[in-house]
């Protein structure tokens, strides 16, 4: 009985140890996977920030190239001669011819090459001579470029298309010479080719939050908050507002937040990772942001953790089953040993009883013989 109790105690201690080991292993797995996931998310944030910086550098090089070309154009004798003729006589033909010919040698992302009056603020530009198709442009925002007296305007035409207007003073500062850059084509060159996960993308905004470049055309020109509130009044944009406020401050960082996939026909709420950096000019900037779906990074890790957890549970279940079967086998073996011991003891007692019975029979025979002998 004592041995039986000791075995029961050992068995229960073994079960308790198995469950304790399983719990410790589960906690270790959860901790390891969380650490691994945090590391992967951090690496993804760094990668996104690298992408945003690369696009930022591309935009800087892109604008620097056209500003350098504007500086060169201002030094051409043909242009200066045509310009002075225009100022003196109002004859715009030579200037228009020069602008048209020079525009032809530019890349297709130059939508227009024009001369305008020197605008003081935002609003409709007084375009004087255009090398391309005649259009009316309105400046919705502007800031100084890197070059002296250079200016960058966010332009909108009568068809609600947006452009980047790069300008320099010309003809002794009385007018301004503009390259009108097609933002969509510029986006194709500097950002659209970059693949950010399955649903991710690169977008560009000005410092007021107006979207300049986006894979969805209907988003271009919208204010990233008020424009979307107008389109989707029932959406929760709280975390997106916080992100945009940080971007408007000119920060360079990466954040995790809840927003929507604006590329979907019906945007759905998702968790995102965004890395952003400013492209500084003089006292203003535009914002480059690389965005990816958080679940694209975290979901595979979570699935792996679930798979490993299920495997661990299966192994622990198998271990408990094996332990249980060993316990049953041990109980059966113990019972067999106890029965054998009982049978041995019973056999020994029966053998002792038989021996005593034989001794009694012998004693009785001797006594009977003694009695007979005494009678004779």
N, C-alpha and C positions, 0 to 999 in steps of 0.2 A: 504493500500500500504506500509506503513511504517513497519507494522508487517511482511509483505511478504519479504521485504528487510532484516529485522533482521533475519528471518528464513534462507534465502539464505546465509547470512554471517555465521551463526552458522553451517550450513551444510558444507560449504567449509572449515571452520576452523576444523570441525570434520574430514573431509577427509585428510586434511593436517596433523593433529595430528596423524591419523592412519598410514599414510605413514612414518611420522617421527619416530613413535614407531616401525614400521616394520624395518626401516633402522637401528635404534639403536639396536634392537633385533638381526638383522643379524650380525652387527659388533660385538656384544657381543658374539654371537655363534661362529663366526670365531675366535675371540681372545681366547675364552675358549677352542675350539678344538685344536688350534695351541699350546696353553700351555699344553694341555693334551698330544698331540702328542709328543711335546718336552720332556715331562716327561717320556713317555713310551719309547722313543728312548734312553734317558739317562739310564733308568733302563735296557734296552736291552744291551747297551754297557757295563754296569757294570756286567751283567750276562755273556756276552761273555768273558770279561776279567777274570772273575772267572773260566770259563771253561778252558781258556788258561793257567791260573796259575795251575789249577788242573793237566792238562796234563804235564806241565813243572815239577811239583813235581813228577809225575809218572815217567818221564824220568830220573830225578835225582835219585830216588829210584832204578829204573831199572839198571842204569849204576853203581850205588854204590854197588849193590848186586854182579854184575859180577866182579867188581874190587876187592871186598872183597874176592871173590872166587879165583881170581888170586893170591892174597897175600897168601891165605891158601895153594894153590897148590905149591907155591915156597918153602914151609916149609916141604912138604911131603918127608920123607926119600927115599921112592921108586922112586920118581921123581928125587931127587938130585943124587941118585946113578946112575940111568939110564942116567942122563944128563952128569955126569962126565965121564961115560964110552964113551958116544958119543964124548965128547971133546977130550978124550985121544986116542980113537981108530977109531972114525968115525962110530961106530956101532950104527945105528939109530933104530934098532928093538925094544929094550926095551922102548925107549922114545915114539915111535909110538904106541906101545901097551898101554902104560899108557895114552896117549892122547886119544886114541880110547875108552878105557874103561871109562875114566872120562867124555868124551863127551856123552856117552850113558846115564849117570845119569842126564845130564842137560836137560833143557826144549828144546822143538823142535825148538825154535827160534835161537838156536846156530847152525849155519851152518857148522862151522869148528873150530877146536882147534889145533893151530899150533905153531911151533917155527920157527922164522925167524931171519935173521941177523938184526942188529940194524940200521934202516934206518935213514939217516940224514935229508933228505928232502922228498918231494912228488916224486912219480914216481913208477916204478915197484918194488914190494917187492921181495927180494930173499928169498922165502919160502924154508926152509930146511927140515922140517918134518911136515906132516899133519896127524891129527887124523881122518879127514873125507875124502871126495872125493878130489882127487888132482885137484887143480885149480891154475890159475895164477891171482894174485891180483895186481892192480895198485892203489896207493894212489892218489886221486885227491885233497885232502885237509887234513890237520891234525892240531891238537892243543893239548895242554897239558890238562890232566885230573886233577881231584881234588887231587888224591893221589900223593905222591912224585914220580917223574920220570915216572908217568903214561902218556899215550898218547892215543888220540882218532883219528883214521883215517877214512876218508870217502873212502871206497874201492870200486873198480869196477872190475868185473871179465871179462873174455874173451867173455862172453855172454851179456855183457853190463848190468849186474845186479849189484845193489848197496848194500853195506853192511856197518855196523858200526864195525870198528876194535878197540877193547879195549885191550891195551897191557901194560905189566909191564916188567922191566928188569929181566932177569933170569940168573941163573948159573953165579953168580958173575958179572953180567952186560955185559957179552960178547954177549948175545943173548936177544931176546925179546919173551915173551910168549903171544900169541894172542887168544882172543875169537873173532870169526867172527860172528857177529849178523846179522841175516836176518832182514833187515829193514822193509820189508812188514809184517812179523809176529810180529815184535815189534810194528808196527803201529796198527795191529789188537788188540793188548793187551792194548795199552795206549791211543788210540784215536778213532779208527774207530767205536767203539760202541756208541760214544757220538753223539746224534742226535741234530743237530743245525737247527731247522726249517725244511721246506720241502726240500730245495735245499742246505742248508748250510753244512759245513764240517770243520774239523780241518786239517791243513797242517803244515808241519815242514820243515824248510830250514836251511842251514848252514849260517854262517855270510857273505858268499860271494854272497848269493842269489840263491844257487843251491837247487832245490827241493829234499828233502830226503823222505818225506812221503806225499802221496796225494791219494785220492780215485780213481783217474784215473791213471793207471799204466804208460801210455805213457808220462805223465808229470814228472815222477820221473827221476831225473838226469839232467833235463833241467834247464838252468838258467832262473829264473822267468821272466826276461825281454828279453834278447837276444834270449833265446830258443823259446819263444813264438813269438817274432818278426820273427824268421825264419819260424815258422809254419804258422803264420797268418800275413803276411807283411802289409796287409791293415788295421789292427786294430789300434785304437787309444789307446795307453797305457800311455798317459801323466800322468794321476792321479795315475795310478798304480806305475809308476816310482817314484813319490814323496813318496808314501807309503813305497816302498821298501827301499828307501834311509833312511827314518826314522827308519825302522827296522834294517838296517845295522849299525846304530849308537848305537844299544843296548837299544833303548827306550822301555818303557812299556806304552801303550796308546790304545785308540780306535779312529778310523777315519771312516768318510763316504766318499766314492769315487766311481767313475765309472770304471767298468771293464767288464769282460765277465764271463759267466758260462762255465767254462772249462769242466764241466762234461757233457755238451750237445754234441750231435753228431756234430752240427754246433753251436759253441758258439755264444750267442747273448749278446749284450751290455745291462748291467743292472747297477743299483745303489746298492752298497753293504755297509755293516757295517763290519769292521774288528777290532778285538781286538787282540793285540799281546804282547808277553812278552819274554824276553830272558831266556835261561837256561844257566847260567854261570858255567864255569868250573874253569880255572885259568885266563888266559888272553884272552880267546875267549869264544864264546857262539854259541848256535843254537837257532833258532827262532821258537816259537810256535804261530800259528795264528788261531783264530776261526773266520769263515766268515759266514755271513747270508745275505739273500736278503732283502734289505731295504724295498721293497714294501710288503713283508710279514708282516711287522710291521705297516707301514704307510697306506697301502691300506685299511684295515678294518676301521681304524679311519676316513680316507677320505670318505669312503662309508657311515659311520655313520653320518658324517657331512652333506653329500649330502642328506641323508634321512631326517635328522632333518630339514635341510633348506627347502626341498620340503614340509615337513609337516607344517613348519612355513608359507611358501608361501600359502599353501592350506588354513590354518587357517585365514591368513590375507585376502585372496580372499573371503573366506566365510564371514568374518567380513564386508568387503566392500560391498558385495552383500546384506547382511542383512541390512547394513546401508542405502544402496541405496533403498531397498524395504521399509524400514521405512520412508525414505525420500518421496518416492512416496505415501505411505499411509498418511504421514503427509500433503503432498500437497493436496491429495484428501480430507482429513478431513478439511483442511483449506478452500478449495474451497467450500465444502459443508456448512461449517459454514458461509462463506461469502455469499453464495446464500441464506441461511436461513435468514441471517441478512438483505439482500437486499429485500427478500420477506416480512419480517416483516416490514421493512420501507415502502415498497410499499403498503402493506396492511393497515398500519397506515395512509398513505397519502390518500388511497382510502376511508378509513373509515372517515377521516376528510372531504374529498370532498363530500361524501354522506351526512354527517351531515350538511355541509353547504348548499348543494342542498335542503335538507329537510327544513332547516331554511328559505331559500329563497322562497321555495314553500309556506311555512306557512305565511311568510311576504306578499307574493303576494295575498294569499287568504284573509288575513286581509285587505289588501289595496283594493281589489276588493269589499269586503263586505262594507268597509267604503264608497267607491264610490257609490255603490248601495244605501246605506242608505242615503247618502247626496242627491242623486237624488230623492228619494221618498220624 
